[in-house]
Amino acid sequence: MNSLDLPKPPHETRVVVAMSGGVDSSVVAGLLKREGYDVVGITLQLYDHGAATHRKGACCAGRDIHDAKRVAETLGIPHYVLDYEDRFRESVIDRFAESYLAGETPIPCVECNRSVKFRDLLGMARDLGAEALATGHYVASRPGPNGRRALYRALDPARDQSYFLYATTPEQLDYLRFPLGERPKDETRRLARDLGLAVAEKPDSQDICFVPQGRYADVIAKLRPEATRAGEIVDLDGRALGTHEGIVHYTVGQRRGLRLSVGEPLYVVRLEPESARVVVGPRSALATSRIRLDDVNWLGAGPLQDLDGLPVAVRVRSTREPRPAHLSWNAQRGYAEVTLVTPEDGVSPGQACVIYADEDSRAQVLGGGTIRRVDSVPAGTAKAA
């Protein structure tokens, strides 16, 4: 087996590298080239990058395509730019806008990985005769006891991206490789300098690629003008406390920007898109113990439908560490339920709930789903009702 767990010497193994133009994917291409693999770089043009060409902090913009080309030239590998704008708009941007319109807080990076990068790009890699698609994500995969690859958190906990990759299917995992999963970020920077890559000091992307300066509301208002419909801000009893200029400006758990003078801190508890109401309350009203999940991707052993109170750890936001929980399948209603051992604040519909085997920093990813409903139930319940 070679370093990618494939049964050929590197020079007989073609690998497609998804090159975003950033330091991580560039280092992946450089490492594989240095090891002797037949490397082909592909960059996806995902959206109209005219407004973002010279903007820092976003991936897949015009500058990034240029940087990916430069890296490929430095490494001496073939490089292709594929126009996926239509697919990206339909699968990611339109869904992002619709989710916000429904009062949710979506994560477009999850959908991009699921429906564009690990579906369409993976298919293209196969068409090119590649035996693997490699990316610069900080997540690890290793062969499991059942002969299939399993997904794990990255070595560098500060860079771990497993939250965004939970929707990767077993079939995709068998084809994907993540060479940076066992490396710390500072080593990646050092390798970029050793490889002579011009992007060695390039800042990491932080914004969602199609949202300039992180201004979600502007993008959604352009796509769905009805999202800016004015409405009331009400308390938990339905009493009007103020007005707003569109639920698109709010998310569950938000405290700033409410412009209310009521003498106590208030938080957005939920959004009601049908009536265009923003419901606020004290922080205690944010506590969530039970979560309903739709569109579940299951990577664990055994059928998901057989689970009844399985001890797990879950992550309800990318910035939080996994917390103890129990996972069950509601056979009567046909969806998964997560019961948190300790309630968490600010759990929002539309976000991802990612499921791990335990709280360990290198835990296996068992899957996850989209949060559709949250409920407050007594803490410490062993399994969902």
C-alpha positions in Angstrom: 0.0 0.0 0.0 1.2 3.5 -0.8 0.8 6.5 1.6 -2.8 6.9 0.4 -3.7 3.3 1.3 -3.9 2.4 -2.4 -2.4 -0.8 -3.9 -0.1 0.8 -6.4 3.2 2.7 -6.4 2.7 6.5 -6.4 3.9 7.0 -9.9 1.1 4.7 -11.2 -1.5 6.4 -9.0 -3.4 9.4 -10.4 -4.8 11.7 -7.7 -7.0 14.7 -8.4 -6.5 17.5 -5.9 -9.3 20.0 -5.3 -7.3 23.3 -5.3 -9.0 26.3 -3.8 -6.0 28.6 -4.2 -5.3 28.6 -0.4 -2.3 27.3 1.4 -3.9 24.0 2.6 -4.9 22.5 -0.8 -1.8 23.8 -2.4 0.4 22.0 0.1 -1.6 18.8 -0.5 -0.8 19.1 -4.2 2.8 19.7 -3.4 3.2 16.9 -1.0 1.6 14.3 -3.4 3.7 15.6 -6.3 6.8 15.3 -4.2 5.9 11.7 -3.3 5.7 10.8 -7.0 2.0 10.7 -7.5 0.4 11.6 -10.9 -1.3 14.8 -9.6 -4.0 16.7 -11.4 -5.3 20.0 -9.9 -8.9 21.1 -10.4 -10.3 24.5 -9.2 -14.0 25.1 -9.3 -15.4 28.5 -10.3 -18.5 28.5 -8.1 -20.0 32.0 -8.4 -19.7 35.3 -10.2 -16.5 36.5 -8.5 -16.4 40.0 -10.0 -17.2 41.8 -6.8 -14.9 39.6 -4.7 -11.9 39.4 -7.0 -9.7 41.6 -4.7 -11.4 40.8 -1.4 -9.5 39.1 1.3 -10.9 36.3 3.5 -13.0 34.4 1.0 -12.4 31.2 -0.9 -13.0 30.5 -4.6 -12.8 34.1 -5.6 -11.0 35.3 -8.8 -7.8 35.9 -7.0 -7.9 32.3 -5.6 -8.3 30.8 -9.0 -5.2 32.8 -10.1 -3.3 31.6 -7.1 -4.2 28.0 -7.8 -2.9 28.3 -11.3 0.4 29.8 -10.1 0.8 26.9 -7.6 0.1 24.3 -10.3 2.7 26.0 -12.6 5.3 25.9 -9.7 4.7 22.2 -9.1 4.5 21.3 -12.8 1.1 19.7 -12.7 -1.8 20.0 -15.0 -4.5 22.3 -13.7 -8.1 22.8 -14.8 -10.7 25.4 -13.9 -14.3 24.1 -14.1 -17.3 26.4 -14.4 -19.8 25.1 -11.7 -21.6 28.3 -11.3 -25.0 27.0 -12.3 -24.8 23.9 -10.1 -23.5 26.0 -7.2 -26.3 28.5 -7.5 -29.0 25.9 -7.6 -27.5 23.5 -4.9 -26.0 26.0 -2.5 -26.9 29.7 -2.9 -30.6 29.2 -3.7 -31.0 26.7 -0.8 -29.1 29.1 1.5 -31.6 31.9 0.7 -34.7 29.6 1.1 -33.5 28.4 4.4 -33.1 31.9 5.8 -36.5 32.7 4.4 -37.9 29.8 6.5 -36.4 31.3 9.7 -33.4 28.9 9.7 -29.7 29.5 10.0 -28.1 27.3 7.3 -24.5 26.3 6.8 -23.8 26.5 3.0 -20.3 24.9 3.4 -21.9 21.6 4.4 -24.2 21.7 1.3 -21.3 22.7 -1.0 -19.3 19.7 0.2 -22.3 17.4 -0.1 -23.7 18.4 -3.4 -20.9 20.0 -5.4 -17.4 19.0 -4.2 -18.0 15.5 -3.1 -20.6 14.6 -5.8 -19.9 16.5 -9.0 -16.2 17.0 -8.5 -15.7 13.5 -7.3 -17.5 12.3 -10.5 -15.1 14.4 -12.6 -12.1 12.9 -10.8 -13.3 9.4 -11.7 -13.8 10.5 -15.3 -10.2 11.6 -15.4 -9.1 8.1 -14.3 -8.1 9.2 -10.8 -8.0 6.6 -8.0 -8.6 9.3 -5.3 -9.8 12.8 -4.8 -7.6 14.7 -2.2 -8.6 17.9 -0.4 -7.0 20.3 2.1 -9.6 19.7 4.8 -8.4 19.2 8.4 -10.1 15.9 9.0 -8.7 12.3 9.1 -9.9 9.1 7.5 -8.5 5.6 8.1 -9.5 2.1 7.0 -12.1 0.7 9.4 -12.6 -2.9 10.7 -15.3 -3.5 8.1 -13.0 -2.7 5.2 -14.5 0.8 4.6 -12.8 4.1 5.6 -14.0 5.9 8.7 -13.9 9.6 9.4 -12.2 11.1 12.5 -11.5 14.5 14.0 -8.2 16.1 12.9 -5.0 16.0 14.9 -5.1 19.8 15.3 -8.3 20.5 17.3 -8.1 24.2 16.5 -8.4 23.4 12.8 -10.7 20.4 12.9 -13.3 20.6 10.1 -15.2 17.4 10.7 -18.3 19.5 11.6 -18.5 20.5 7.9 -17.9 17.1 6.5 -20.4 14.9 8.5 -22.6 14.5 5.3 -19.8 12.6 3.5 -21.2 9.2 2.5 -19.4 5.9 3.0 -18.9 5.6 -0.7 -17.4 9.0 -0.9 -15.1 8.4 2.0 -13.7 5.3 0.3 -12.5 7.6 -2.6 -11.5 10.7 -0.6 -8.2 11.4 1.0 -7.3 14.1 3.5 -3.5 14.3 3.8 -3.5 17.2 6.3 -5.7 15.5 8.9 -2.6 14.2 10.8 -0.7 17.5 10.6 -0.8 20.8 12.7 -1.4 24.0 10.7 2.0 25.5 11.5 3.6 22.4 9.8 1.4 23.1 6.7 2.8 26.7 6.5 6.3 25.4 6.9 5.8 22.8 4.1 4.4 25.6 1.8 7.6 27.5 2.3 9.8 24.4 1.8 7.9 23.7 -1.5 8.4 27.3 -2.6 4.7 28.1 -2.9 3.7 31.7 -3.4 0.7 31.2 -1.1 2.8 30.2 1.9 1.8 33.3 3.9 -1.7 33.7 2.4 -4.3 34.4 5.1 -6.9 31.6 5.7 -10.4 32.1 4.3 -13.0 33.1 6.9 -16.0 34.4 5.0 -18.5 32.3 3.1 -17.3 32.6 -0.4 -20.4 34.2 -1.9 -21.1 36.5 1.0 -19.0 39.7 0.7 -17.7 40.9 4.1 -20.0 38.5 5.9 -23.1 40.5 5.1 -25.7 37.7 4.8 -28.7 40.0 4.8 -27.6 41.9 1.7 -27.2 38.7 -0.3 -30.5 37.2 0.8 -32.4 40.4 0.2 -31.1 40.5 -3.4 -32.1 36.9 -4.0 -35.4 36.9 -2.0 -36.7 40.5 -1.5 -39.6 39.1 0.6 -37.0 38.2 3.3 -36.9 41.9 4.2 -40.6 42.1 5.1 -41.0 44.2 8.3 -42.6 42.7 11.4 -42.9 42.7 15.1 -40.4 41.8 17.8 -42.5 40.1 20.6 -41.8 38.5 23.9 -42.6 34.9 24.8 -46.2 35.8 25.6 -46.7 37.5 22.2 -46.6 41.1 23.5 -45.1 43.5 21.0 -41.8 45.1 22.1 -40.7 46.7 18.9 -40.4 46.3 15.1 -37.8 44.9 12.7 -37.0 45.2 9.0 -36.9 41.5 8.1 -36.2 38.2 10.0 -33.2 37.8 7.7 -31.3 40.1 10.1 -31.7 37.8 13.1 -30.6 34.4 14.2 -31.4 32.3 17.3 -29.3 33.3 20.2 -28.6 36.8 19.0 -28.5 39.6 21.6 -27.0 42.5 19.8 -29.0 44.7 17.4 -32.4 44.2 18.9 -32.8 47.9 19.8 -35.1 47.2 22.7 -35.3 49.1 26.0 -36.9 46.7 28.4 -34.4 46.8 31.3 -33.1 43.2 30.9 -31.0 41.4 28.4 -33.1 39.7 25.7 -32.1 37.1 23.1 -33.7 35.8 19.9 -35.5 32.6 20.9 -37.1 31.7 17.6 -38.2 33.2 14.3 -41.7 32.9 12.9 -41.5 33.4 9.1 -45.2 33.0 8.5 -46.0 36.1 10.6 -42.6 37.7 10.2 -42.2 37.8 14.0 -39.0 37.7 16.0 -39.6 36.1 19.4 -37.3 37.2 22.2 -36.8 36.1 25.8 -34.3 35.7 28.6 -31.3 33.6 28.1 -32.9 30.7 30.0 -35.4 30.4 27.2 -32.6 29.4 24.9 -31.8 26.2 26.7 -32.3 23.1 24.5 -32.2 19.5 25.6 -33.9 17.7 22.7 -33.2 18.0 19.0 -34.9 16.6 16.0 -32.7 15.8 13.0 -33.7 15.5 9.3 -31.5 14.4 6.3 -29.4 12.3 8.6 -26.1 10.8 7.2 -25.1 7.8 9.2 -21.5 6.5 9.3 -21.7 4.4 12.4 -21.9 0.7 12.8 -25.3 -0.9 12.5 -28.6 0.5 11.2 -29.6 3.9 12.5 -33.2 2.7 12.8 -32.1 0.2 15.5 -30.7 2.9 17.9 -32.4 3.5 21.2 -30.5 5.9 23.5 -27.0 5.3 22.1 -24.4 7.3 24.2 -22.7 9.7 21.8 -21.2 13.2 21.8 -22.7 15.9 19.6 -21.7 19.3 18.2 -24.5 21.8 17.6 -22.2 24.6 16.3 -18.8 24.5 14.6 -17.3 26.7 17.3 -18.3 24.4 20.2 -16.8 21.2 21.5 -18.8 17.9 21.4 -21.1 17.4 24.4 -22.5 14.2 25.8 -25.9 13.1 24.5 -28.0 10.1 23.6 -29.1 9.3 20.1 -32.4 7.5 19.2 -34.5 6.8 16.2 -38.2 7.7 16.4 -39.7 4.9 14.4 -43.2 6.2 14.6 -42.3 9.6 13.1 -39.3 8.5 11.0 -36.5 10.8 12.2 -33.5 10.9 14.6 -33.7 12.5 18.0 -30.8 13.7 20.1 -31.2 14.3 23.9 -28.4 16.4 25.4 -27.2 15.4 28.9 -26.7 19.1 29.7 -28.9 21.7 27.8 -27.2 24.0 25.3 -28.1 27.6 24.4 -28.7 29.0 20.9 -29.4 25.7 19.1 -30.9 26.9 15.8 -33.0 25.1 13.1 -31.0 24.9 9.9 -27.7 24.3 11.6 -25.9 21.0 11.7 -25.8 18.6 14.6 -22.8 16.4 14.2 -22.5 13.1 16.0 -19.3 11.7 17.4 -18.5 8.4 19.1 -17.3 10.3 22.2 -15.9 13.6 23.4 -12.3 12.7 22.6 -10.3 15.1 20.4 -9.7 12.4 17.9 -13.1 10.8 18.0 -14.8 9.0 15.1 -17.5 10.9 13.3 -20.7 8.8 13.3 -22.6 11.2 11.1 -25.1 14.0 11.7 -28.1 15.8 10.3 -29.9 19.1 9.9 -31.5 20.5 13.0 -35.3 20.9 12.3 -36.8 21.3 15.7 -35.5 22.0 19.2 -37.3 21.4 22.5 -36.7 22.1 26.1 -37.1 19.0 28.2 -35.7 18.0 31.6 -31.9 17.8 31.5 -30.3 14.4 32.0 -33.0 12.4 30.3 -31.5 9.1 29.1 -33.2 9.1 25.7 -35.5 11.1 23.7 -39.2 10.8 24.4 
